[in-house]
Amino acid sequence: MVEEQTYEAILERMLDRIPDGMDKREGSIIYDALAPAAAELAQIYVELQLNANQRFPDTASGEYLDRAIAWADVKRKQASKAQLRGVFYNASNELMDVPIGSRFSLGELNYVATDRLTLGNFRVDCEMAGAEGNRYFGPLLPINYIPGLGRGELTELLTPGEDTEEDPVLYERYQEKVSRPITSGNRYQYELWAREITGVGRARAFPEWDGPGTVKVVLLDNDMRSPLQTVVEAAQAYIDPTQDGMGEGTAPIGSVTTVVGAMEIPIDISVKVTLATGATLQDVQEQLELGAAEYFRDLAFTDPLVRYTRIQGIILGIPPVIDYSDLLVIGEAKNIEIGMDGVAVLGAVTVT
């Protein structure tokens, strides 16, 4: 095995080939001549192992993962640019139009006006692709002089920018396609179509939800939250733009598909805790929030229950917590049913 080809093992084999009558002790000419070669050979064996792993989807990464799954026609989603609403005013604080193509800056990011929505309201695209463009709102500074412009402001995210799809998410989509019977417009195929849309993290299809021939597809974004309406609209346009059964999208003829975002169900948590000396409630609350949010992300579309015992486990797993009492989840000491078309999200967390 490649793992057995260590520097020591290779050097020992090389020295064994030298006649016993010759000096091959450490520090001898023969030893010093063979040791660097053994080190290089050991490194080559390491590279061989790494290269072998890159041939298989479960151990490949980066472009090698792209190539390993290409046969299944699953492609990595590339980074996309955020689209936001920019509102512009003249010196009299009245709405005014700016030329299409005008460039602005906010912090370290630049934006360009690409489409007029209404008077003084424009769609502006972040020039940097990725989720970074989703995070900032506020005053826009013009990069080039615009006559009459008093001020500009980013006010609303219209279409979220997405980072290039990460390896684990891409591999999950690949596994979903090859391990499920995706064919002939079955439920899994609707979910696959939805996940091809940038901004969709997970999807669940519900056949005959409103009678024969109807399908509802419920979406989550990459943060396991309900996606923006623009993402829902993009998925709707891709799967069934006309919703009349005519097969204008990827959905087959006769199918009427409705795409919606998942219903977010805030989960409020309150608990009394006994703390170790020196611990603070603020620290415990932050750790509880992080742990619960991570649990809810893992839960999304996989389990219709928020389990009371899992919340207990998160609390007991916080190092400063010695004991707890009066744990309530949405005011009750029991499991919370969220349903398969909903998603649990972190609500108010109270630690006393």
C-alpha positions as CSV (number, residue, x, y, z in Angstrom):
1,M,0.0,0.0,0.0
2,V,1.1,3.6,-0.7
3,E,0.8,4.4,3.0
4,E,3.5,1.9,3.8
5,Q,6.0,3.7,1.6
6,T,7.5,6.0,4.2
7,Y,10.9,7.6,4.1
8,E,12.3,5.1,6.6
9,A,10.9,2.1,4.8
10,I,12.3,3.2,1.4
11,L,15.7,4.1,2.9
12,E,15.9,0.7,4.6
13,R,15.2,-1.2,1.4
14,M,17.8,0.9,-0.5
15,L,20.4,0.2,2.2
16,D,19.6,-3.5,2.2
17,R,20.7,-3.6,-1.5
18,I,24.2,-2.5,-0.4
19,P,26.6,-5.4,0.4
20,D,27.2,-5.8,4.2
21,G,30.9,-5.4,3.8
22,M,30.4,-1.7,2.9
23,D,30.0,1.1,5.4
24,K,26.3,2.2,5.3
25,R,25.9,3.6,8.8
26,E,24.2,7.0,9.3
27,G,26.7,9.7,8.2
28,S,28.6,7.4,5.8
29,I,28.9,8.4,2.1
30,I,26.5,5.7,1.0
31,Y,23.9,6.7,3.6
32,D,24.2,10.4,2.8
33,A,23.8,9.6,-0.9
34,L,20.7,7.5,-0.5
35,A,18.8,9.5,2.1
36,P,17.8,12.5,-0.2
37,A,16.7,10.0,-2.9
38,A,14.6,8.2,-0.3
39,A,13.0,11.4,0.8
40,E,12.1,12.3,-2.7
41,L,10.6,8.9,-3.4
42,A,8.5,9.1,-0.2
43,Q,7.1,12.4,-1.4
44,I,6.3,10.9,-4.8
45,Y,4.3,8.2,-3.1
46,V,2.4,10.8,-1.1
47,E,1.6,12.6,-4.4
48,L,0.5,9.3,-5.9
49,Q,-2.0,8.8,-3.1
50,L,-3.3,12.4,-3.4
51,N,-3.7,11.9,-7.2
52,A,-5.5,8.6,-6.8
53,N,-8.0,10.3,-4.4
54,Q,-8.7,13.0,-6.9
55,R,-10.0,10.3,-9.3
56,F,-13.1,9.5,-7.2
57,P,-16.0,11.9,-6.4
58,D,-16.0,11.1,-2.6
59,T,-12.4,12.2,-2.2
60,A,-11.9,14.6,-5.1
61,S,-11.8,18.4,-4.7
62,G,-11.9,21.5,-6.9
63,E,-11.6,21.0,-10.6
64,Y,-10.9,17.3,-10.1
65,L,-14.4,16.9,-8.5
66,D,-15.9,18.7,-11.4
67,R,-14.2,16.3,-13.8
68,A,-15.0,13.2,-11.7
69,I,-18.8,14.0,-11.8
70,A,-19.0,15.4,-15.3
71,W,-20.4,12.1,-16.6
72,A,-23.5,12.7,-14.5
73,D,-24.1,16.1,-16.1
74,V,-23.8,17.8,-12.7
75,K,-22.0,21.1,-13.0
76,R,-20.8,23.4,-10.3
77,K,-22.8,26.6,-9.8
78,Q,-20.5,29.6,-10.5
79,A,-20.4,32.8,-8.5
80,S,-23.1,35.3,-9.4
81,K,-23.4,39.1,-8.8
82,A,-25.8,40.7,-6.4
83,Q,-28.5,42.9,-7.8
84,L,-29.8,45.7,-5.6
85,R,-32.1,48.7,-5.7
86,G,-30.4,52.0,-6.0
87,V,-32.4,55.2,-5.3
88,F,-31.1,58.5,-6.6
89,Y,-32.0,62.1,-5.7
90,N,-31.0,65.5,-7.0
91,A,-29.8,68.5,-4.8
92,S,-33.5,69.3,-4.0
93,N,-34.0,65.8,-2.6
94,E,-36.3,64.8,-5.5
95,L,-36.0,61.5,-7.3
96,M,-33.9,61.7,-10.5
97,D,-32.7,59.3,-13.1
98,V,-29.0,58.5,-13.7
99,P,-27.4,57.3,-17.0
100,I,-27.4,53.5,-17.5
101,G,-23.9,52.3,-16.9
102,S,-23.1,54.9,-14.2
103,R,-20.7,53.5,-11.6
104,F,-20.8,54.0,-7.8
105,S,-18.9,52.8,-4.8
106,L,-19.9,51.8,-1.3
107,G,-17.0,50.8,0.9
108,E,-14.6,48.6,-1.0
109,L,-17.3,47.4,-3.5
110,N,-18.3,49.0,-6.8
111,Y,-21.7,49.0,-8.5
112,V,-23.1,49.8,-11.9
113,A,-26.6,50.9,-12.8
114,T,-28.0,48.4,-15.3
115,D,-31.8,48.9,-15.5
116,R,-34.3,51.6,-14.7
117,L,-37.2,50.4,-12.5
118,T,-39.1,53.6,-11.9
119,L,-38.2,57.3,-11.6
120,G,-35.0,57.5,-9.6
121,N,-35.1,53.7,-8.9
122,F,-32.5,51.6,-10.7
123,R,-31.3,48.0,-10.5
124,V,-27.6,48.2,-9.8
125,D,-25.2,45.2,-10.0
126,C,-22.3,44.6,-7.7
127,E,-19.2,44.4,-9.9
128,M,-17.7,41.7,-7.6
129,A,-19.4,38.3,-7.9
130,G,-20.3,36.5,-4.7
131,A,-22.3,36.8,-1.5
132,E,-20.2,39.8,-0.4
133,G,-22.4,42.1,-2.5
134,N,-25.4,41.1,-0.4
135,R,-24.2,42.6,2.8
136,Y,-24.0,46.4,2.4
137,F,-26.6,49.1,2.1
138,G,-26.3,52.8,2.5
139,P,-25.0,55.9,0.6
140,L,-23.5,55.4,-2.9
141,L,-20.7,57.6,-4.1
142,P,-20.5,58.3,-7.8
143,I,-17.2,57.2,-9.4
144,N,-17.8,59.5,-12.4
145,Y,-19.4,62.9,-12.3
146,I,-23.2,62.9,-12.8
147,P,-24.8,66.3,-13.4
148,G,-27.4,67.2,-10.8
149,L,-27.0,64.2,-8.6
150,G,-27.4,65.1,-4.9
151,R,-27.1,61.6,-3.4
152,G,-27.7,57.9,-4.0
153,E,-28.5,55.0,-1.7
154,L,-28.6,51.2,-1.8
155,T,-31.9,50.3,-0.2
156,E,-32.9,46.7,-1.1
157,L,-31.5,43.4,-2.2
158,L,-33.3,42.3,-5.4
159,T,-31.3,39.2,-6.3
160,P,-28.7,37.7,-4.0
161,G,-25.2,37.1,-5.2
162,E,-23.9,33.6,-4.6
163,D,-20.4,32.4,-4.0
164,T,-19.0,29.6,-6.2
165,E,-20.6,26.3,-5.1
166,E,-18.5,24.6,-2.5
167,D,-17.3,21.0,-2.9
168,P,-19.6,19.4,-0.2
169,V,-22.7,21.0,-1.7
170,L,-21.8,20.0,-5.2
171,Y,-21.1,16.5,-4.1
172,E,-24.4,16.4,-2.3
173,R,-26.2,17.3,-5.5
174,Y,-24.2,14.7,-7.4
175,Q,-25.1,12.0,-4.8
176,E,-28.7,13.1,-5.0
177,K,-28.8,12.6,-8.7
178,V,-27.0,9.2,-8.9
179,S,-28.6,7.6,-5.8
180,R,-32.2,8.5,-6.5
181,P,-34.4,7.3,-9.4
182,I,-34.6,10.6,-11.2
183,T,-36.5,10.0,-14.4
184,S,-39.7,10.9,-16.3
185,G,-40.7,13.9,-14.2
186,N,-40.9,12.1,-10.9
187,R,-40.7,13.9,-7.6
188,Y,-36.9,13.7,-7.4
189,Q,-36.5,15.2,-10.8
190,Y,-38.5,18.3,-9.8
191,E,-36.2,18.7,-6.8
192,L,-33.2,18.4,-9.1
193,W,-34.5,21.0,-11.5
194,A,-35.1,23.4,-8.6
195,R,-31.5,22.9,-7.2
196,E,-30.1,23.8,-10.6
197,I,-31.1,27.4,-9.9
198,T,-28.5,29.7,-8.4
199,G,-29.6,30.6,-4.9
200,V,-31.5,27.3,-4.2
201,G,-29.8,25.2,-1.5
202,R,-32.5,22.5,-1.1
203,A,-35.9,21.7,-2.5
204,R,-38.8,19.4,-1.8
205,A,-41.5,18.4,-4.2
206,F,-45.1,17.6,-3.2
207,P,-47.1,15.7,-5.9
208,E,-50.8,16.3,-6.4
209,W,-50.8,18.9,-3.6
210,D,-53.8,20.7,-5.2
211,G,-55.4,17.9,-7.2
212,P,-54.3,15.6,-10.0
213,G,-51.5,17.0,-12.2
214,T,-50.4,19.6,-9.7
215,V,-47.0,19.8,-8.1
216,K,-45.7,22.1,-5.4
217,V,-41.9,22.7,-5.1
218,V,-40.8,24.3,-1.8
219,L,-37.3,26.0,-1.8
220,L,-34.6,26.8,0.7
221,D,-31.6,29.0,0.0
222,N,-28.0,28.1,0.8
223,D,-28.4,29.2,4.4
224,M,-31.4,26.9,4.9
225,R,-33.8,29.9,5.0
226,S,-36.7,30.8,2.7
227,P,-35.1,32.4,-0.4
228,L,-35.8,35.8,-1.8
229,Q,-38.8,36.1,-4.1
230,T,-36.5,36.6,-7.1
231,V,-35.0,33.2,-6.6
232,V,-38.5,31.6,-6.3
233,E,-39.5,33.4,-9.5
234,A,-36.4,32.1,-11.3
235,A,-37.1,28.6,-10.3
236,Q,-40.8,29.0,-11.3
237,A,-39.7,30.3,-14.8
238,Y,-37.3,27.4,-15.2
239,I,-39.7,24.6,-14.2
240,D,-43.1,25.9,-15.3
241,P,-43.3,29.5,-16.4
242,T,-46.9,29.4,-17.7
243,Q,-48.5,27.1,-15.1
244,D,-51.0,25.8,-17.6
245,G,-49.8,22.3,-18.2
246,M,-48.4,23.1,-21.7
247,G,-44.8,22.0,-20.9
248,E,-43.2,25.4,-21.6
249,G,-40.5,24.7,-18.9
250,T,-38.7,21.6,-17.8
251,A,-41.9,20.1,-16.3
252,P,-43.6,17.7,-18.6
253,I,-46.9,18.4,-20.4
254,G,-49.9,18.1,-18.1
255,S,-48.1,19.2,-15.0
256,V,-49.0,22.4,-13.3
257,T,-46.2,23.4,-11.0
258,T,-46.2,26.0,-8.2
259,V,-42.9,27.1,-6.7
260,V,-42.8,28.7,-3.3
261,G,-40.3,29.5,-0.5
262,A,-40.4,27.4,2.6
263,M,-42.5,28.7,5.5
264,E,-40.1,29.9,8.2
265,I,-41.1,28.9,11.7
266,P,-39.2,30.9,14.4
267,I,-38.2,28.7,17.3
268,D,-38.0,30.6,20.6
269,I,-35.9,29.1,23.4
270,S,-35.9,30.0,27.1
271,V,-33.9,28.2,29.8
272,K,-32.6,28.8,33.3
273,V,-29.0,27.6,33.8
274,T,-26.5,27.1,36.6
275,L,-23.1,28.4,35.5
276,A,-19.5,27.6,36.5
277,T,-17.5,30.3,38.3
278,G,-16.5,33.1,36.0
279,A,-19.0,32.2,33.2
280,T,-21.4,34.8,31.9
281,L,-25.0,34.5,30.6
282,Q,-24.0,36.4,27.5
283,D,-21.4,33.7,26.6
284,V,-23.9,30.9,27.2
285,Q,-26.6,32.6,25.1
286,E,-24.2,33.1,22.2
287,Q,-23.1,29.5,22.3
288,L,-26.7,28.3,22.5
289,E,-27.7,30.5,19.6
290,L,-24.8,29.1,17.5
291,G,-25.6,25.5,18.4
292,A,-29.4,25.8,17.8
293,A,-28.9,27.6,14.5
294,E,-26.6,24.9,13.3
295,Y,-29.1,22.2,14.4
296,F,-31.9,23.9,12.5
297,R,-29.7,24.1,9.4
298,D,-29.1,20.3,9.6
299,L,-32.8,19.7,10.3
300,A,-34.0,21.5,7.1
301,F,-36.1,19.2,4.9
302,T,-34.7,16.1,6.7
303,D,-36.8,15.9,9.8
304,P,-40.3,17.5,10.4
305,L,-39.7,17.7,14.2
306,V,-37.6,20.1,16.3
307,R,-36.7,17.6,19.0
308,Y,-36.7,18.8,22.6
309,T,-34.0,16.3,23.6
310,R,-31.7,17.8,20.9
311,I,-32.1,21.3,22.4
312,Q,-31.3,19.7,25.8
313,G,-28.1,18.2,24.4
314,I,-27.0,21.5,22.9
315,I,-27.4,23.2,26.3
316,L,-25.6,20.5,28.2
317,G,-22.8,20.6,25.6
318,I,-22.0,24.2,26.5
319,P,-18.9,24.0,28.8
320,P,-19.8,26.7,31.4
321,V,-23.3,25.1,32.0
322,I,-23.3,22.9,35.1
323,D,-27.1,22.3,35.0
324,Y,-30.3,23.7,33.6
325,S,-34.1,23.9,34.3
326,D,-37.3,25.3,32.9
327,L,-36.3,24.7,29.3
328,L,-39.2,25.8,27.0
329,V,-39.2,25.6,23.2
330,I,-41.9,28.0,21.8
331,G,-43.3,28.0,25.3
332,E,-43.6,24.2,25.7
333,A,-41.5,21.4,26.9
334,K,-42.0,19.0,24.0
335,N,-41.1,18.4,20.3
336,I,-42.2,21.0,17.8
337,E,-43.9,19.9,14.6
338,I,-42.7,22.0,11.7
339,G,-43.9,19.9,8.7
340,M,-42.0,18.9,5.6
341,D,-42.7,22.2,3.8
342,G,-41.5,24.4,6.6
343,V,-38.1,25.3,8.1
344,A,-37.2,26.0,11.6
345,V,-35.2,29.2,12.2
346,L,-33.8,30.7,15.3
347,G,-36.2,32.9,17.2
348,A,-35.7,34.7,20.5
349,V,-33.2,33.0,22.9
350,T,-33.6,33.9,26.6
351,V,-31.0,32.6,29.1
352,T,-31.5,33.4,32.9
